Amino acid sequence: FARQFPIQHFDGFDYELPFTTEDSRRVLGAYLQYQQQLAEATRMTLSLRHDDYSDVTGRTSPRFALVHALSDQHSLKLLYAEAFRAPSLFEMTLQNNTRALGNPALHHEIVKTWDAIWVHDAGSHVATVGWFHNHYVDPITLVQSGNTRTYANSAGESSEGFELVARWQPMAARLRPNA
């Protein structure tokens, strides 16, 4: 290393250093839903969503909802859903970066979710109390690989918790035609 000062200046900006490839993808999706009134106070919804990507394996994801009205203001909901996320082109093709690199071998991640929710709806105010459980299958994360990080599908993980929501709309009672 010569340590020559001043540092040489290079004219022209004709050198390109791409950070991703110029890839593109085709994405198709279709959604099908069926609703059925099981009893006067109970409604069921079944649905399927299919996602198809030209560069990643496609996936059909189910969803299920059961809603039971306890009264005019109270209801219970039981929900199950699976969600699909394909890796982004950035996660797959990032290059020429000293901090992180893409991984063209990535595959999709899935989250499987259960929800149980109690709803109190009195028009101008709504309150919900819910429990949820999420299980992630092959989540896409950044992992250390030598001096850089790369995107990879990691081991499954789960999360769960409770959720409380309260909403008050003081004008809602006036806006309802039968209030």
C-alpha positions as CSV (number, residue, x, y, z in Angstrom):
1,F,0.0,0.0,0.0
2,A,1.7,3.2,-1.2
3,R,-0.1,5.7,0.9
4,Q,0.1,8.3,-1.9
5,F,-1.6,11.6,-1.3
6,P,-3.6,13.2,-2.7
7,I,-5.8,10.3,-3.5
8,Q,-6.2,9.7,-7.3
9,H,-9.4,10.9,-8.8
10,F,-11.1,8.9,-11.5
11,D,-13.1,10.7,-14.1
12,G,-16.3,9.2,-15.4
13,F,-19.1,7.2,-13.8
14,D,-19.4,4.4,-16.4
15,Y,-18.8,1.7,-13.8
16,E,-22.0,0.0,-12.4
17,L,-22.1,-2.1,-9.2
18,P,-25.6,-3.6,-9.1
19,F,-27.1,-4.4,-5.7
20,T,-29.7,-6.9,-7.0
21,T,-30.2,-8.7,-10.2
22,E,-32.8,-7.4,-12.7
23,D,-35.1,-10.4,-12.2
24,S,-38.8,-10.2,-12.3
25,R,-41.6,-12.6,-11.3
26,R,-45.1,-13.4,-12.3
27,V,-47.6,-13.6,-9.4
28,L,-51.1,-15.0,-9.7
29,G,-53.6,-15.4,-6.9
30,A,-57.1,-16.7,-6.5
31,Y,-59.5,-16.6,-3.6
32,L,-62.7,-18.7,-2.9
33,Q,-65.0,-18.2,0.0
34,Y,-68.1,-20.0,1.2
35,Q,-70.5,-18.8,4.0
36,Q,-73.2,-20.8,5.7
37,Q,-75.7,-19.9,8.4
38,L,-75.5,-23.0,10.6
39,A,-78.2,-21.8,13.1
40,E,-80.0,-18.6,13.7
41,A,-77.1,-17.3,15.9
42,T,-74.2,-19.2,14.3
43,R,-72.4,-18.4,11.0
44,M,-69.5,-20.3,9.4
45,T,-67.1,-19.0,6.8
46,L,-64.6,-21.3,4.9
47,S,-62.1,-19.9,2.4
48,L,-59.1,-20.9,0.3
49,R,-56.5,-18.6,-1.2
50,H,-54.0,-19.9,-3.8
51,D,-50.8,-18.0,-4.5
52,D,-48.6,-18.9,-7.4
53,Y,-45.2,-17.3,-8.0
54,S,-43.1,-18.0,-11.1
55,D,-39.9,-18.4,-9.1
56,V,-41.1,-19.8,-5.7
57,T,-43.3,-22.8,-4.9
58,G,-47.0,-21.8,-4.8
59,R,-49.3,-22.5,-1.8
60,T,-53.0,-22.9,-1.0
61,S,-53.9,-21.4,2.3
62,P,-57.1,-22.3,4.2
63,R,-59.2,-20.0,6.5
64,F,-62.0,-20.9,8.8
65,A,-64.3,-18.7,10.9
66,L,-67.1,-19.6,13.3
67,V,-69.1,-16.7,14.8
68,H,-71.9,-17.2,17.4
69,A,-74.1,-14.4,18.6
70,L,-74.8,-14.7,22.3
71,S,-77.2,-11.7,22.2
72,D,-77.7,-8.5,20.2
73,Q,-74.5,-7.0,21.7
74,H,-72.3,-10.0,22.5
75,S,-70.7,-12.6,20.2
76,L,-67.9,-15.1,20.2
77,K,-65.5,-15.8,17.3
78,L,-63.2,-18.7,16.6
79,L,-60.8,-18.2,13.7
80,Y,-58.1,-20.3,12.1
81,A,-56.0,-19.0,9.1
82,E,-52.8,-19.8,7.3
83,A,-50.9,-17.0,5.6
84,F,-48.2,-17.4,2.9
85,R,-45.3,-15.0,2.2
86,A,-43.0,-15.6,-0.6
87,P,-39.4,-14.2,-0.2
88,S,-39.0,-10.9,-1.9
89,L,-36.7,-10.5,-4.9
90,F,-34.5,-8.3,-2.6
91,E,-34.2,-11.2,-0.1
92,M,-33.3,-13.6,-2.9
93,T,-31.0,-11.4,-5.1
94,L,-29.2,-8.9,-2.9
95,Q,-25.5,-8.8,-3.9
96,N,-22.3,-6.7,-3.8
97,N,-23.1,-5.7,-0.2
98,T,-20.6,-6.0,2.6
99,R,-23.4,-6.4,5.3
100,A,-26.0,-8.8,3.8
101,L,-26.4,-11.1,0.8
102,G,-29.5,-12.5,-0.9
103,N,-30.2,-16.2,-1.0
104,P,-31.7,-17.6,-4.3
105,A,-32.5,-20.9,-2.5
106,L,-35.1,-19.3,-0.1
107,H,-38.6,-20.7,0.0
108,H,-41.8,-19.3,1.3
109,E,-42.8,-18.9,5.0
110,I,-46.1,-19.7,6.5
111,V,-47.9,-18.5,9.6
112,K,-50.7,-20.6,11.1
113,T,-52.9,-18.5,13.4
114,W,-55.7,-19.4,15.9
115,D,-57.9,-16.6,17.4
116,A,-60.7,-16.7,20.0
117,I,-62.4,-13.4,20.4
118,W,-65.3,-12.1,22.5
119,V,-67.0,-9.0,21.0
120,H,-69.3,-6.5,22.8
121,D,-70.8,-4.1,20.3
122,A,-73.2,-1.5,21.7
123,G,-73.1,0.8,18.7
124,S,-71.3,3.8,20.0
125,H,-68.8,1.7,21.9
126,V,-67.2,-1.6,21.0
127,A,-64.9,-3.8,23.2
128,T,-63.1,-7.0,22.3
129,V,-61.0,-9.4,24.3
130,G,-59.0,-11.9,22.3
131,W,-56.4,-14.7,22.5
132,F,-54.2,-15.5,19.6
133,H,-51.6,-18.1,18.8
134,N,-49.2,-17.9,15.8
135,H,-46.9,-20.6,14.6
136,Y,-44.4,-19.7,12.0
137,V,-43.1,-22.4,9.6
138,D,-39.8,-21.7,7.9
139,P,-39.6,-18.0,8.7
140,I,-37.2,-15.9,6.6
141,T,-34.6,-14.3,8.8
142,L,-31.1,-12.8,8.5
143,V,-28.4,-15.2,9.8
144,Q,-24.7,-14.6,10.3
145,S,-22.5,-16.2,7.6
146,G,-18.9,-15.3,8.1
147,N,-18.5,-11.6,8.1
148,T,-21.8,-10.9,6.4
149,R,-25.4,-11.9,7.0
150,T,-27.6,-13.7,4.5
151,Y,-31.3,-14.4,4.3
152,A,-32.3,-18.0,5.3
153,N,-35.3,-20.0,6.3
154,S,-34.9,-20.7,10.0
155,A,-36.5,-23.1,12.4
156,G,-40.2,-22.7,13.3
157,E,-41.2,-20.5,16.1
158,S,-44.4,-19.5,17.9
159,S,-46.0,-16.5,19.6
160,E,-49.2,-16.0,21.6
161,G,-50.9,-13.4,23.6
162,F,-54.0,-11.6,24.6
163,E,-55.5,-8.5,23.0
164,L,-57.8,-5.9,24.4
165,V,-59.5,-3.3,22.1
166,A,-61.9,-0.6,23.1
167,R,-63.4,1.9,20.7
168,W,-65.8,4.7,21.5
169,Q,-67.5,6.8,18.8
170,P,-69.7,9.4,20.5
171,M,-71.4,10.4,17.2
172,A,-72.3,6.8,16.2
173,A,-75.6,6.8,18.1
174,R,-76.7,9.9,16.2
175,L,-75.7,8.5,12.8
176,R,-77.6,5.3,13.1
177,P,-81.1,5.5,11.5
178,N,-82.8,3.5,14.3
179,A,-81.0,4.9,17.2
